[in-house]
Amino acid sequence: MGLEVLENLTAAYIEPGGGEAVRYSELAGKELICIDQGIRLGVVDHTDLIINLRSGEVESIVIPYGHRWFRPKLIVVPWRGIRKIGRDLIIVDLTTAKDYAEVMKKIEERPRRFPFIYP
C-alpha cells in the first residue's frame, strides 16, 4: 500500500540491506552490473525508484534494460536484489527482477491512501 514511482530524485536517503544510509545523488553515475552474467545494465542516472509512502522505504529500483524497438524494456528489481554498492558500481541480482508493467498494475490496483499526491 502507498507505493509511488518517483523520478529524478536527487536528495532522498536510502538504506540498502540495513546498512549505512547514502544519498541517492551519491549513487549518480554508478554502473549497474548483473551479478550472474556480469553484464552492464545501465547507469543509476537513468533509473527510478518505487518508494513505500507509508514506511518511507525504497521498495524497488526501476532499471531500463535492453532495447525494445526504440525504447528500453523496464525491469523492477526489489531493493533486496541490490547485492553490493561499491565506489563505482552497484551489483544487482536479476533473478529477483519483475516486469515493470505487472508491478505498476499492482500499484495502481491498490487503494490510494494519499489522494492529494496522485494526479
C-alpha positions, 0 to 999 in steps of 0.5 A: 500500500502507498507505493509511488514511482518517483523520478529524478530524485536527487536528495532522498536517503536510502538504506540498502540491506540495513546498512549505512544510509547514502544519498541517492545523488551519491549513487549518480553515475554508478554502473549497474552490473548483473551479478550472474552474467556480469553484464552492464545494465545501465547507469543509476542516472537513468533509473527510478525508484518505487518508494513505500509512502507509508514506511518511507522505504525504497521498495524497488529500483526501476532499471531500463534494460535492453532495447525494445524497438526504440525504447528500453524494456523496464525491469523492477528489481526489489531493493533486496536484489541490490547485492553490493554498492561499491565506489563505482558500481552497484551489483544487482541480482536479476533473478529477483527482477519483475516486469515493470508493467505487472508491478505498476498494475499492482500499484495502481490496483491498490487503494490510494491512501494519499489522494492529494499526491496522485494526479 
